[in-house]
């Protein structure tokens, strides 16, 4: 509907801003180097210039993981019910939150990442990944599509989509690990904790599927 279209356009604009910020960092870093100015390779400017899509990728992972994990936490706290009753008498459809917020956020990211990264860099593997993700998850964006994808069980198809996105936790942690590798000058206990959390984030998703 119109609401979904407006939401997709707004989120596309959000991702475009993040991608353009990454490109600005690259242009600025190259301009400073060309003018003879030294650029600290450990600075955020130099790091983002080397990977202009890292900001948008990390934001995508963090937000989708937060939304999916938050919905599942509310589902468990609500006694395994998808309708959350508010104190004032209102109700929140947790599956609707995913369809209206989580999925549009991710689907627009995949589209913009294809335009800003996959196609210019001719990265076929990542492009195919994005196409498969959109193909598999887009039907869940509507109750009718979720029902079709779930062989009549819309709740199960939507739940499967939500649980799948919890794996984004490890992606955000891996990007933070990359940042630490490029900026730490001495041993730090937090780096070890990050490594453990990265593995646990992926392993936890496997346990949830089981």
N, C-alpha and C positions, 0 to 999 in steps of 0.2 A: 504494500500500500504506500500512500504518500509519506506516512510517518517513517517507514523503513527506508524509503529512498532518501528522505531528508537526513536521516541518521547516517546513512552510508556516505552521503556527500560531505557531511560535517566531519566524519571520522577520516575520510580521504584527505580533507584539507589539513587535519591534524597531523597525519603521517607525512604529508608533503612538506609541512614546516620542519619536521624533524629531519627528513632527508636533505632538505635544502641547508639546514644547519651543518650537517656533515660535509656537504659540498663546499660550504663557506669556509669551514676549517681547513679543508684541503687547499682551496685557493689561497687563503691567507698564509698558510704554512709555506706554500711554494713561492709566494710573492716575497716573503721575508727571506727565504733562502736565496732567491735570485738577487735580492738587493744586498746580500752579504751579511745579513743579520743572523746571529746564531739562534737556533731554536732547540730548546732542551728536548731531547728525544723522549724523556719521561713525562713531559708536560701533557696535560689533557688535550691541548691543541694538536700536538704532534701525533698522539695516539689516535685521536679521531680522524686526523688527516690520513693516517695509514689505513684506517678502516672506517670510511665515512658512513657505513650502514650500521655500525655497532650500537649507536645510540638508539635508533629506532628498533633494532632487534632486541636490545635489552629491555626497552620499555614495553614492547609487545609481550615478551616472555613474562616480565614481572606483573603486568596488568592482567593478562589472561590467567596466569597462575593464581593471582590473588582472587579474581572473580570466581574461578572454578572451585578453588579450595574453600572459599567463603561460602559458596552455595552448598557444598557438600557438608561443611561444618554445621550450617544452619539446618540442613536436612537431618543430620544425626541428632542435633540438639532438640529438634522438633519431633523427636520420636519417629523418625523415618517417614515424615510427612512432607509433601511438596508445597503445602499451603501454610505459610507462616502467619499466625494470628498476632496482630499488633495490640498493645494495651488499649488503644483508643477504639477498638472495634474494627479497625481496618485489616485487610489481608494482603499478603504479598505472595504472588505465584513465583516460587523459586525457579521453576522451569522457564517461566516467562522472562525472568531476569536474564537467564542465559541466552534465550532467543533474541531478546531485545537489546542486550548490552554486550555480553561476552562474544557471541558469534560475529555480529557486525564489526566489532573491534578487530577481530582476528582476520576476517575475510577481506576487509579493506587493506589491512597490512600486507597480506599475501599479494594482492593486486598491485599495490604500490611498490613492493619489494621486487616484483617481477619487472616493473617498468624502470626502476632506478638501479637495480643490480643484475638480475638474471639475464635480461636481454642485452644490455650493454656489454656485460662481461661474458656473454655466451655460456653461462653456467647452466648446462642442460640438466644436470642432476638436481640442483636446487629448484629449477623451474618445474621439473616433473613433480617434485615433492609438493610444491605449492598447488599445482593443478590437481593432484590427487587429494590434498587436504580440502580444497574448495569443493571438489566433486563429492567427497564423502560427507562433509559437514554442512554444506549449504542447505540440503533438504530439511535439516533440523531447525532452520530459522523460522519455519512455520509449523503449526500444529498438524496441518494436513500432510506436509512433507515428512514430518517426523513419524506420523502414523504409517505412511507408505514405506519409509525406510525401516521401520520396526515391525513390519508385517502385521500391522494393526495395533501395535503397542507403542504409542508415541512417547510415553514416559521412559520406556527402556531405551529407545533410540537417543533421546535427549540425555539421559543419564550416561550412556556410553560416550557421547560427545564430551560431556563435562569431565568425566574421569580421564579421558584421553588427554585433555589439556592440562591436567595436573602435572604432566611430565615437563611442562615448560618451566617448572621450578628449577630443574637442573640446568636448563639453558641459561637462565639469568645468573645462576651461580657460576657456570663455566665462564661467562663473560667477565664476571667479577674476578675470577681466578686469573684470567688473562690480564686484567688490569693490574693485579698484584704482581704478577710475574714481570711486568714491564716497568713497575715503579718501585718495588721494594729494593732497598739497598742493603738490608741485613735480615737475618732470620727473625720471623715473627710468628708467634703461636697461632694467630688468627688465620694464617695461610693453611696450616694443618687442619683447622676447624672447617675452613672453606672446602678443602678437599673431601673431608668426611661428609659434609652436608651435600656436596654435589653428588656423591655416590648414593647417599641415603635418599636424596630427592628422587632419583631414578628408580632405586630399588623399592621405595615406598609405593610408587605407582604400580609396580608389578604385583606387590602384595595386595593392593586394593582391587586389581583386576581379578586376582585369584579368589 
